Amino acid sequence: MARIGEHDESEAYLHRTLSRLRPEYTRNRIYYSAHLALAQLRQDDVEQACLTAVSVLPASSGDSLTGRTGWLLDTFTRELSTTAPRARFTIEWTDQYASRQGGHP
């Protein structure tokens, strides 16, 4: 749904997917949560998108997100900066993302 621009429907499917994931599927939960944050952002729900994205971040700066999830969060950061460059949530997200990634996004 996200690929064809149906972000509201994509969000609904992602919520359903996350609710059905078994607890031990941590990597899948992180990956789908990153997709969820992007779907929320693309609906201009900046605050909720940032809250969802923060839940994906590693607990410490020693852990990093690589691969598909890292790419999704990089995309999220770029789109957030374009969508709401001066919003408080954008500044907070950028600071948290940079500190947990050990540098600047």
N, C-alpha and C positions, 0 to 999 in steps of 0.2 A: 504494500500500500504506500509506503514511503517513497518508493521509486517513481510512482505515478502521481505523487503530490497529494495523496489522501492521508494527510498527517493526523487528522482526528480519528480516522478509522485505524490507522497504524498504531496510534496510542492505545486504543481499545484492545487491539490484538496483543500488544506488548504487555498490558496489564494482566490480561488473561494468561498469557504465557508465563509471566513471572509468578502468578498465583498458583500455577500448577507445577512449577519446578520443585523437584525434591531438594531438601535442605543441603545435601552434600554436593550439589551442582553449583558450587560457588563461582567458578569461571563463567559458566553460562549466565548466571544471575548478573554478574558484573557486565558482561557483554550486552545482554538485553536491556539492562538499565541504562547503559550508554546510548543505545538506540532510542530508548524512551525519552531521555533528556533531549536528544536531537529532535524528536517528533514534537515535544512540548515547545521547544524553542521555535520551531518552524510554524507554530500556531501563535507565536508572539506571547507565550506565557513564560516570560523571562524568569520571574521569581521561582516558579515551580521547576522549570528546567534546570536552574542553577542548584536548587535543593536536591534534585535527582542526580545531577552530575557529581555533586560533592559526595554522595553516597557510594560512588564508584571509585573514588580516589583511594590509593593505598593508605594504610594506617600510618606509615612512616616514610620518610624521604628515601630510605634505603631500598624500599620496594618501588618498582616502576611498572608502568603499564606499557606493554609493547604489543606489537602485532596489530590485529584488527581493533582491539579496544583502544590502544594508544592512538591509532589513526582516527577513530571515531571522536575521541576527546580533543584531538588536534582540530578536527573539523568543527566540533562544537565551539571551541575557543575562537576560531576564526569567524564563524557565523555570529556568535554572541557579540564579538567586537564590532561587527557590521550592523547588527540589529539594534543594539542598545549600547553604544560606545561609552556613554557617560553615566549609565545606570549604576547605582550602588552595588547591585548584585554582580554586574560585570567586573567591577573593580575587585570585589571580594573573591569572585571565582578566579580571576587572573592571579591574584596573590596566592591563594591556596594551591592552585594548579602548579604555579612556578615553584613554590616551596616544597611540594610533594614530589616534584619531578627533579629536584636538585638543580634547578636553573630557571631559565626563562622559557615560556612556552613558545 
